[in-house]
């Protein structure tokens, strides 16, 4: 599905929304905006709110589930990775770990940032470009760095 979606020109926003709906199995409204290409494991474990913008080159690995709230903006090359492998060497090739990612309302995730499994990013927060988010981020803060750390409140 993503191969077909990624072949669509950006100007054909209605076709992009339709292909996204087929990928996720969920209807998307006219406020959803995606610039291809986009990549996903399955698509069916992604839920997207209203007025969401996903820039080009984003990867949404959704085995563990991804929930994107209303008014979220994602910069180019953002990666939401909801799965991984066990740390135990004997189990790494035998299993997958997974936990949902929740992006709450009005979050902005900067270019090239990565959000890992089990993380919730609180409402109105900003994740700086290139950050790697390994734990929950509270509401209304700016978090930057590797690993991402809160550097100030945005209230």
PyMOL commands that set and color helices and strands:
alter all, ss='L'
color gray80, all
select helices_A, chain A and resi 2-6+13-24
alter helices_A, ss='H'
color red, helices_A
select strands_A, chain A and resi 33-34+38-40+46-48+53-54+58-61+66-68+73-74+79-81+83-84+97-98+101-103+108-109+114-116+120-121+126-127+132-133+141-144+149-153
alter strands_A, ss='S'
color yellow, strands_A
deselect
rebuild
show_as cartoon
